[in-house]
């Protein structure tokens, strides 16, 4: 699968948090998140392993019992079944890959 860059296709999944599935295959799915300053990603967990990279902005990411100040160029990996949340400190863009593929993210 190949996808050209496109500014369309974002959907608001929580107040101030927008996502778009960029590309996916048999076992992985890549998303782009646009996160508005002040938005909160509440604590949650899921079965999917989640690997991310902050393109721009700033946030506090909590994974299990640890919290990190995340700035552009920082990356993370969250194993499946681990509680995590985020507080968005500046307008941000993050890229995340999920495995196995999150079919509910395919429109």
N, CA, C and O atoms as CSV, one atom per row, in Angstrom:
chain,resi,resn,atom,element,x,y,z
A,1,UNK,N,N,0.850,-1.185,0.000
A,1,UNK,CA,C,0.000,0.000,0.000
A,1,UNK,C,C,0.884,1.233,0.000
A,1,UNK,O,O,1.903,1.271,0.690
A,2,UNK,N,N,0.503,2.228,-0.762
A,2,UNK,CA,C,1.201,3.510,-0.815
A,2,UNK,C,C,0.158,4.609,-0.674
A,2,UNK,O,O,-0.906,4.549,-1.290
A,3,UNK,N,N,0.465,5.607,0.135
A,3,UNK,CA,C,-0.458,6.734,0.312
A,3,UNK,C,C,0.290,8.043,0.127
A,3,UNK,O,O,1.356,8.246,0.709
A,4,UNK,N,N,-0.272,8.927,-0.684
A,4,UNK,CA,C,0.268,10.274,-0.866
A,4,UNK,C,C,-0.157,11.150,0.309
A,4,UNK,O,O,-1.201,10.929,0.923
A,5,UNK,N,N,0.662,12.134,0.602
A,5,UNK,CA,C,0.326,13.096,1.642
A,5,UNK,C,C,-0.986,13.791,1.290
A,5,UNK,O,O,-1.216,14.159,0.138
A,6,UNK,N,N,-1.841,13.964,2.294
A,6,UNK,CA,C,-3.157,14.562,2.067
A,6,UNK,C,C,-3.606,15.200,3.375
A,6,UNK,O,O,-3.551,14.559,4.425
A,7,UNK,N,N,-4.047,16.450,3.328
A,7,UNK,CA,C,-4.466,17.140,4.554
A,7,UNK,C,C,-5.902,16.805,4.949
A,7,UNK,O,O,-6.391,17.314,5.957
A,8,UNK,N,N,-6.578,15.972,4.190
A,8,UNK,CA,C,-7.949,15.564,4.508
A,8,UNK,C,C,-7.952,14.249,5.292
A,8,UNK,O,O,-6.931,13.569,5.388
A,9,UNK,N,N,-9.103,13.908,5.842
A,9,UNK,CA,C,-9.285,12.602,6.455
A,9,UNK,C,C,-9.087,12.544,7.955
A,9,UNK,O,O,-9.150,11.458,8.531
A,10,UNK,N,N,-8.850,13.675,8.614
A,10,UNK,CA,C,-8.702,13.665,10.073
A,10,UNK,C,C,-10.076,13.610,10.716
A,10,UNK,O,O,-11.034,14.196,10.213
A,11,UNK,N,N,-10.160,12.904,11.823
A,11,UNK,CA,C,-11.414,12.885,12.583
A,11,UNK,C,C,-11.103,13.118,14.054
A,11,UNK,O,O,-10.092,12.648,14.576
A,12,UNK,N,N,-11.991,13.852,14.709
A,12,UNK,CA,C,-11.802,14.156,16.124
A,12,UNK,C,C,-12.227,12.935,16.930
A,12,UNK,O,O,-13.392,12.539,16.893
A,13,UNK,N,N,-11.288,12.339,17.657
A,13,UNK,CA,C,-11.585,11.142,18.445
A,13,UNK,C,C,-11.844,11.474,19.911
A,13,UNK,O,O,-12.519,10.721,20.612
A,14,UNK,N,N,-11.313,12.589,20.367
A,14,UNK,CA,C,-11.564,13.157,21.696
A,14,UNK,C,C,-11.457,14.669,21.532
A,14,UNK,O,O,-10.882,15.130,20.546
A,15,UNK,N,N,-11.987,15.452,22.461
A,15,UNK,CA,C,-11.882,16.905,22.302
A,15,UNK,C,C,-10.430,17.353,22.103
A,15,UNK,O,O,-9.576,17.125,22.959
A,16,UNK,N,N,-10.169,17.990,20.963
A,16,UNK,CA,C,-8.840,18.506,20.665
A,16,UNK,C,C,-7.844,17.477,20.161
A,16,UNK,O,O,-6.674,17.802,19.960
A,17,UNK,N,N,-8.281,16.247,19.954
A,17,UNK,CA,C,-7.391,15.182,19.483
A,17,UNK,C,C,-7.947,14.633,18.169
A,17,UNK,O,O,-9.038,14.065,18.118
A,18,UNK,N,N,-7.159,14.822,17.110
A,18,UNK,CA,C,-7.562,14.410,15.760
A,18,UNK,C,C,-6.609,13.338,15.265
A,18,UNK,O,O,-5.404,13.409,15.507
A,19,UNK,N,N,-7.149,12.344,14.573
A,19,UNK,CA,C,-6.301,11.290,14.041
A,19,UNK,C,C,-6.661,10.967,12.612
A,19,UNK,O,O,-7.787,11.183,12.164
A,20,UNK,N,N,-5.681,10.449,11.914
A,20,UNK,CA,C,-5.891,9.980,10.553
A,20,UNK,C,C,-5.030,8.736,10.364
A,20,UNK,O,O,-3.838,8.744,10.670
A,21,UNK,N,N,-5.639,7.672,9.860
A,21,UNK,CA,C,-4.857,6.504,9.482
A,21,UNK,C,C,-4.113,6.859,8.207
A,21,UNK,O,O,-4.722,7.247,7.210
A,22,UNK,N,N,-2.790,6.723,8.243
A,22,UNK,CA,C,-1.962,7.101,7.112
A,22,UNK,C,C,-1.806,5.922,6.151
A,22,UNK,O,O,-2.025,6.058,4.948
A,23,UNK,N,N,-1.429,4.772,6.693
A,23,UNK,CA,C,-1.201,3.585,5.870
A,23,UNK,C,C,-1.286,2.356,6.773
A,23,UNK,O,O,-1.059,2.451,7.979
A,24,UNK,N,N,-1.608,1.219,6.195
A,24,UNK,CA,C,-1.662,-0.014,6.988
A,24,UNK,C,C,-1.347,-1.215,6.116
A,24,UNK,O,O,-1.445,-1.170,4.890
A,25,UNK,N,N,-0.965,-2.289,6.789
A,25,UNK,CA,C,-0.677,-3.551,6.119
A,25,UNK,C,C,-1.385,-4.680,6.837
A,25,UNK,O,O,-2.380,-4.454,7.526
A,26,UNK,N,N,-0.889,-5.874,6.683
A,26,UNK,CA,C,-1.504,-7.047,7.311
A,26,UNK,C,C,-1.416,-7.002,8.837
A,26,UNK,O,O,-2.357,-7.405,9.521
A,27,UNK,N,N,-0.286,-6.510,9.380
A,27,UNK,CA,C,-0.100,-6.594,10.829
A,27,UNK,C,C,0.213,-5.270,11.515
A,27,UNK,O,O,0.311,-5.234,12.741
A,28,UNK,N,N,0.372,-4.185,10.767
A,28,UNK,CA,C,0.643,-2.885,11.385
A,28,UNK,C,C,-0.259,-1.814,10.789
A,28,UNK,O,O,-0.820,-1.974,9.705
A,29,UNK,N,N,-0.379,-0.716,11.532
A,29,UNK,CA,C,-1.173,0.426,11.093
A,29,UNK,C,C,-0.475,1.682,11.587
A,29,UNK,O,O,-0.087,1.757,12.753
A,30,UNK,N,N,-0.310,2.678,10.706
A,30,UNK,CA,C,0.331,3.938,11.072
A,30,UNK,C,C,-0.707,5.052,11.090
A,30,UNK,O,O,-1.537,5.161,10.188
A,31,UNK,N,N,-0.646,5.875,12.132
A,31,UNK,CA,C,-1.569,6.994,12.271
A,31,UNK,C,C,-0.800,8.290,12.481
A,31,UNK,O,O,0.330,8.290,12.969
A,32,UNK,N,N,-1.433,9.391,12.105
A,32,UNK,CA,C,-0.927,10.714,12.454
A,32,UNK,C,C,-1.943,11.339,13.389
A,32,UNK,O,O,-3.137,11.378,13.093
A,33,UNK,N,N,-1.459,11.826,14.517
A,33,UNK,CA,C,-2.314,12.503,15.489
A,33,UNK,C,C,-1.962,13.983,15.500
A,33,UNK,O,O,-0.788,14.350,15.554
A,34,UNK,N,N,-2.987,14.831,15.448
A,34,UNK,CA,C,-2.848,16.268,15.652
A,34,UNK,C,C,-3.523,16.562,16.980
A,34,UNK,O,O,-4.714,16.307,17.162
A,35,UNK,N,N,-2.744,17.100,17.898
A,35,UNK,CA,C,-3.175,17.252,19.286
A,35,UNK,C,C,-3.138,18.733,19.663
A,35,UNK,O,O,-2.091,19.374,19.576
A,36,UNK,N,N,-4.263,19.262,20.072
A,36,UNK,CA,C,-4.342,20.678,20.426
A,36,UNK,C,C,-3.868,20.916,21.852
A,36,UNK,O,O,-4.123,20.116,22.753
A,37,UNK,N,N,-3.172,22.038,22.037
A,37,UNK,CA,C,-2.707,22.441,23.367
A,37,UNK,C,C,-3.865,22.380,24.356
A,37,UNK,O,O,-4.961,22.864,24.071
A,38,UNK,N,N,-3.617,21.784,25.520
A,38,UNK,CA,C,-4.627,21.697,26.569
A,38,UNK,C,C,-5.484,20.444,26.513
A,38,UNK,O,O,-6.227,20.160,27.453
A,39,UNK,N,N,-5.392,19.692,25.425
A,39,UNK,CA,C,-6.201,18.472,25.352
A,39,UNK,C,C,-5.572,17.369,26.205
A,39,UNK,O,O,-4.377,17.386,26.500
A,40,UNK,N,N,-6.404,16.426,26.582
A,40,UNK,CA,C,-6.002,15.326,27.457
A,40,UNK,C,C,-6.381,14.008,26.799
A,40,UNK,O,O,-7.509,13.830,26.338
A,41,UNK,N,N,-5.427,13.092,26.762
A,41,UNK,CA,C,-5.705,11.719,26.373
A,41,UNK,C,C,-5.842,10.951,27.677
A,41,UNK,O,O,-4.841,10.712,28.353
A,42,UNK,N,N,-7.066,10.554,28.051
A,42,UNK,CA,C,-7.271,9.915,29.351
A,42,UNK,C,C,-6.540,8.570,29.445
A,42,UNK,O,O,-6.225,7.944,28.433
A,43,UNK,N,N,-6.285,8.156,30.659
A,43,UNK,CA,C,-5.628,6.864,30.903
A,43,UNK,C,C,-6.447,5.744,30.275
A,43,UNK,O,O,-7.662,5.663,30.457
A,44,UNK,N,N,-5.761,4.887,29.535
A,44,UNK,CA,C,-6.410,3.755,28.873
A,44,UNK,C,C,-5.360,2.694,28.546
A,44,UNK,O,O,-4.159,2.937,28.667
A,45,UNK,N,N,-5.812,1.552,28.144
A,45,UNK,CA,C,-4.923,0.494,27.677
A,45,UNK,C,C,-5.627,-0.266,26.569
A,45,UNK,O,O,-6.851,-0.221,26.448
A,46,UNK,N,N,-4.851,-0.958,25.769
A,46,UNK,CA,C,-5.391,-1.787,24.694
A,46,UNK,C,C,-4.390,-2.893,24.411
A,46,UNK,O,O,-3.250,-2.842,24.874
A,47,UNK,N,N,-4.807,-3.874,23.664
A,47,UNK,CA,C,-3.958,-5.035,23.403
A,47,UNK,C,C,-2.807,-4.740,22.438
A,47,UNK,O,O,-1.870,-5.531,22.335
A,48,UNK,N,N,-2.872,-3.621,21.739
A,48,UNK,CA,C,-1.915,-3.310,20.677
A,48,UNK,C,C,-0.620,-2.717,21.230
A,48,UNK,O,O,-0.646,-1.862,22.115
A,49,UNK,N,N,0.509,-3.180,20.698
A,49,UNK,CA,C,1.775,-2.505,20.952
A,49,UNK,C,C,1.736,-1.193,20.176
A,49,UNK,O,O,1.234,-1.148,19.052
A,50,UNK,N,N,2.267,-0.123,20.776
A,50,UNK,CA,C,2.158,1.222,20.206
A,50,UNK,C,C,3.537,1.874,20.220
A,50,UNK,O,O,4.135,2.050,21.282
A,51,UNK,N,N,4.036,2.230,19.050
A,51,UNK,CA,C,5.336,2.882,18.926
A,51,UNK,C,C,5.114,4.255,18.316
A,51,UNK,O,O,4.455,4.378,17.283
A,52,UNK,N,N,5.664,5.295,18.953
A,52,UNK,CA,C,5.389,6.648,18.496
A,52,UNK,C,C,6.615,7.529,18.396
A,52,UNK,O,O,7.687,7.211,18.912
A,53,UNK,N,N,6.418,8.667,17.704
A,53,UNK,CA,C,7.461,9.658,17.458
A,53,UNK,C,C,6.806,11.034,17.451
A,53,UNK,O,O,5.817,11.243,16.748
A,54,UNK,N,N,7.345,11.973,18.222
A,54,UNK,CA,C,6.784,13.325,18.230
A,54,UNK,C,C,7.455,14.168,17.152
A,54,UNK,O,O,8.663,14.400,17.191
A,55,UNK,N,N,6.657,14.621,16.195
A,55,UNK,CA,C,7.140,15.441,15.084
A,55,UNK,C,C,7.288,16.892,15.523
A,55,UNK,O,O,8.292,17.539,15.229
A,56,UNK,N,N,6.269,17.402,16.236
A,56,UNK,CA,C,6.297,18.793,16.685
A,56,UNK,C,C,5.459,18.925,17.947
A,56,UNK,O,O,4.590,18.096,18.218
A,57,UNK,N,N,5.729,19.986,18.723
A,57,UNK,CA,C,4.953,20.262,19.922
A,57,UNK,C,C,5.642,19.799,21.199
A,57,UNK,O,O,6.861,19.637,21.253
A,58,UNK,N,N,4.822,19.592,22.221
A,58,UNK,CA,C,5.336,19.184,23.531
A,58,UNK,C,C,4.194,18.575,24.315
A,58,UNK,O,O,3.067,19.069,24.267
A,59,UNK,N,N,4.481,17.501,25.037
A,59,UNK,CA,C,3.455,16.857,25.851
A,59,UNK,C,C,4.095,16.109,27.005
A,59,UNK,O,O,5.300,15.861,27.019
A,60,UNK,N,N,3.266,15.757,27.965
A,60,UNK,CA,C,3.657,14.854,29.042
A,60,UNK,C,C,3.002,13.519,28.738
A,60,UNK,O,O,1.777,13.428,28.648
A,61,UNK,N,N,3.815,12.484,28.580
A,61,UNK,CA,C,3.330,11.140,28.298
A,61,UNK,C,C,3.590,10.273,29.523
A,61,UNK,O,O,4.721,10.179,30.000
A,62,UNK,N,N,2.546,9.649,30.022
A,62,UNK,CA,C,2.684,8.727,31.161
A,62,UNK,C,C,2.457,7.318,30.666
A,62,UNK,O,O,1.447,7.017,30.030
A,63,UNK,N,N,3.416,6.458,30.970
A,63,UNK,CA,C,3.365,5.045,30.611
A,63,UNK,C,C,3.527,4.259,31.897
A,63,UNK,O,O,4.575,4.315,32.541
A,64,UNK,N,N,2.488,3.528,32.269
A,64,UNK,CA,C,2.487,2.779,33.525
A,64,UNK,C,C,2.716,3.768,34.669
A,64,UNK,O,O,1.881,4.649,34.873
A,65,UNK,N,N,3.793,3.661,35.409
A,65,UNK,CA,C,4.028,4.557,36.553
A,65,UNK,C,C,5.056,5.643,36.268
A,65,UNK,O,O,5.471,6.351,37.185
A,66,UNK,N,N,5.474,5.788,35.015
A,66,UNK,CA,C,6.503,6.763,34.664
A,66,UNK,C,C,5.927,7.851,33.762
A,66,UNK,O,O,5.085,7.579,32.906
A,67,UNK,N,N,6.394,9.097,33.964
A,67,UNK,CA,C,5.967,10.218,33.131
A,67,UNK,C,C,7.180,10.836,32.461
A,67,UNK,O,O,8.261,10.902,33.047
A,68,UNK,N,N,6.992,11.292,31.216
A,68,UNK,CA,C,8.074,11.840,30.410
A,68,UNK,C,C,7.624,13.138,29.760
A,68,UNK,O,O,6.500,13.237,29.269
A,69,UNK,N,N,8.510,14.139,29.757
A,69,UNK,CA,C,8.280,15.335,28.965
A,69,UNK,C,C,8.769,15.012,27.555
A,69,UNK,O,O,9.953,14.740,27.358
A,70,UNK,N,N,7.871,15.041,26.580
A,70,UNK,CA,C,8.183,14.627,25.219
A,70,UNK,C,C,8.309,15.867,24.337
A,70,UNK,O,O,7.412,16.710,24.305
A,71,UNK,N,N,9.433,15.969,23.621
A,71,UNK,CA,C,9.698,17.082,22.709
A,71,UNK,C,C,9.998,16.509,21.326
A,71,UNK,O,O,10.246,15.309,21.202
A,72,UNK,N,N,9.982,17.345,20.280
A,72,UNK,CA,C,10.212,16.834,18.924
A,72,UNK,C,C,11.483,15.988,18.815
A,72,UNK,O,O,12.550,16.357,19.305
A,73,UNK,N,N,11.323,14.848,18.158
A,73,UNK,CA,C,12.423,13.908,17.992
A,73,UNK,C,C,12.407,12.776,18.996
A,73,UNK,O,O,13.082,11.766,18.796
A,74,UNK,N,N,11.639,12.924,20.089
A,74,UNK,CA,C,11.536,11.852,21.081
A,74,UNK,C,C,10.607,10.757,20.564
A,74,UNK,O,O,9.701,11.017,19.773
A,75,UNK,N,N,10.842,9.540,21.019
A,75,UNK,CA,C,10.016,8.405,20.602
A,75,UNK,C,C,9.715,7.517,21.799
A,75,UNK,O,O,10.352,7.635,22.845
A,76,UNK,N,N,8.737,6.624,21.639
A,76,UNK,CA,C,8.295,5.772,22.730
A,76,UNK,C,C,7.750,4.454,22.189
A,76,UNK,O,O,7.403,4.326,21.015
A,77,UNK,N,N,7.692,3.485,23.092
A,77,UNK,CA,C,7.048,2.212,22.798
A,77,UNK,C,C,6.229,1.833,24.020
A,77,UNK,O,O,6.731,1.831,25.144
A,78,UNK,N,N,4.963,1.511,23.788
A,78,UNK,CA,C,4.057,1.115,24.862
A,78,UNK,C,C,3.601,-0.311,24.570
A,78,UNK,O,O,2.899,-0.546,23.586
A,79,UNK,N,N,3.992,-1.263,25.412
A,79,UNK,CA,C,3.543,-2.639,25.189
A,79,UNK,C,C,2.023,-2.750,25.315
A,79,UNK,O,O,1.393,-1.939,25.994
A,80,UNK,N,N,1.448,-3.735,24.671
A,80,UNK,CA,C,0.015,-3.979,24.817
A,80,UNK,C,C,-0.338,-4.247,26.273
A,80,UNK,O,O,0.433,-4.865,27.007
A,81,UNK,N,N,-1.516,-3.773,26.682
A,81,UNK,CA,C,-2.001,-4.015,28.034
A,81,UNK,C,C,-1.414,-3.111,29.104
A,81,UNK,O,O,-1.635,-3.351,30.291
A,82,UNK,N,N,-0.667,-2.071,28.716
A,82,UNK,CA,C,-0.057,-1.156,29.680
A,82,UNK,C,C,-0.836,0.162,29.686
A,82,UNK,O,O,-1.110,0.739,28.634
A,83,UNK,N,N,-1.184,0.625,30.882
A,83,UNK,CA,C,-1.934,1.866,31.051
A,83,UNK,C,C,-1.067,3.056,30.616
A,83,UNK,O,O,0.114,3.124,30.957
A,84,UNK,N,N,-1.664,4.000,29.856
A,84,UNK,CA,C,-0.948,5.188,29.417
A,84,UNK,C,C,-1.921,6.345,29.196
A,84,UNK,O,O,-3.114,6.137,28.972
A,85,UNK,N,N,-1.386,7.574,29.264
A,85,UNK,CA,C,-2.184,8.785,29.060
A,85,UNK,C,C,-1.246,9.911,28.649
A,85,UNK,O,O,-0.026,9.763,28.715
A,86,UNK,N,N,-1.818,11.045,28.221
A,86,UNK,CA,C,-0.990,12.180,27.812
A,86,UNK,C,C,-1.707,13.493,28.087
A,86,UNK,O,O,-2.931,13.590,28.005
A,87,UNK,N,N,-0.902,14.498,28.415
A,87,UNK,CA,C,-1.368,15.877,28.558
A,87,UNK,C,C,-0.631,16.692,27.500
A,87,UNK,O,O,0.600,16.689,27.467
A,88,UNK,N,N,-1.360,17.380,26.644
A,88,UNK,CA,C,-0.763,18.100,25.528
A,88,UNK,C,C,-0.442,19.530,25.966
A,88,UNK,O,O,-1.348,20.308,26.266
A,89,UNK,N,N,0.849,19.875,26.001
A,89,UNK,CA,C,1.308,21.178,26.491
A,89,UNK,C,C,1.387,22.236,25.389
A,89,UNK,O,O,1.251,23.428,25.666
A,90,UNK,N,N,1.604,21.813,24.150
A,90,UNK,CA,C,1.645,22.695,22.983
A,90,UNK,C,C,0.953,21.970,21.833
A,90,UNK,O,O,0.885,20.740,21.837
A,91,UNK,N,N,0.440,22.702,20.855
A,91,UNK,CA,C,-0.083,22.036,19.666
A,91,UNK,C,C,0.991,21.066,19.174
A,91,UNK,O,O,2.158,21.435,19.050
A,92,UNK,N,N,0.592,19.828,18.897
A,92,UNK,CA,C,1.562,18.772,18.611
A,92,UNK,C,C,1.119,17.903,17.448
A,92,UNK,O,O,-0.067,17.820,17.126
A,93,UNK,N,N,2.095,17.259,16.825
A,93,UNK,CA,C,1.858,16.234,15.812
A,93,UNK,C,C,2.681,15.017,16.203
A,93,UNK,O,O,3.884,15.120,16.446
A,94,UNK,N,N,2.020,13.860,16.261
A,94,UNK,CA,C,2.695,12.606,16.588
A,94,UNK,C,C,2.345,11.558,15.545
A,94,UNK,O,O,1.232,11.525,15.022
A,95,UNK,N,N,3.314,10.707,15.255
A,95,UNK,CA,C,3.112,9.555,14.375
A,95,UNK,C,C,3.181,8.312,15.250
A,95,UNK,O,O,4.099,8.166,16.057
A,96,UNK,N,N,2.207,7.415,15.090
A,96,UNK,CA,C,2.215,6.190,15.882
A,96,UNK,C,C,1.903,4.988,15.012
A,96,UNK,O,O,1.101,5.057,14.081
A,97,UNK,N,N,2.560,3.882,15.342
A,97,UNK,CA,C,2.360,2.611,14.662
A,97,UNK,C,C,1.813,1.619,15.670
A,97,UNK,O,O,2.331,1.503,16.780
A,98,UNK,N,N,0.764,0.903,15.284
A,98,UNK,CA,C,0.128,-0.092,16.144
A,98,UNK,C,C,0.292,-1.483,15.549
A,98,UNK,O,O,0.190,-1.674,14.337
A,99,UNK,N,N,0.549,-2.450,16.427
A,99,UNK,CA,C,0.608,-3.849,16.019
A,99,UNK,C,C,0.009,-4.692,17.142
A,99,UNK,O,O,0.385,-4.494,18.297
A,100,UNK,N,N,-0.901,-5.620,16.861
A,100,UNK,CA,C,-1.439,-5.869,15.536
A,100,UNK,C,C,-2.249,-4.668,15.026
A,100,UNK,O,O,-2.545,-3.737,15.775
A,101,UNK,N,N,-2.589,-4.713,13.769
A,101,UNK,CA,C,-3.321,-3.631,13.114
A,101,UNK,C,C,-4.616,-3.339,13.874
A,101,UNK,O,O,-5.309,-4.262,14.300
A,102,UNK,N,N,-4.940,-2.063,14.041
A,102,UNK,CA,C,-6.195,-1.654,14.683
A,102,UNK,C,C,-7.251,-1.471,13.605
A,102,UNK,O,O,-7.343,-0.412,12.984
A,103,UNK,N,N,-8.032,-2.492,13.392
A,103,UNK,CA,C,-9.040,-2.443,12.327
A,103,UNK,C,C,-10.066,-1.341,12.543
A,103,UNK,O,O,-10.620,-0.822,11.574
A,104,UNK,N,N,-10.333,-0.971,13.795
A,104,UNK,CA,C,-11.316,0.091,14.052
A,104,UNK,C,C,-10.793,1.454,13.592
A,104,UNK,O,O,-11.571,2.405,13.516
A,105,UNK,N,N,-9.509,1.574,13.286
A,105,UNK,CA,C,-8.940,2.817,12.780
A,105,UNK,C,C,-8.979,2.909,11.252
A,105,UNK,O,O,-8.620,3.938,10.680
A,106,UNK,N,N,-9.412,1.840,10.598
A,106,UNK,CA,C,-9.499,1.853,9.137
A,106,UNK,C,C,-10.893,2.339,8.759
A,106,UNK,O,O,-11.893,1.743,9.158
A,107,UNK,N,N,-10.956,3.419,7.992
A,107,UNK,CA,C,-12.255,3.983,7.624
A,107,UNK,C,C,-12.766,3.363,6.346
A,107,UNK,O,O,-13.849,3.716,5.880
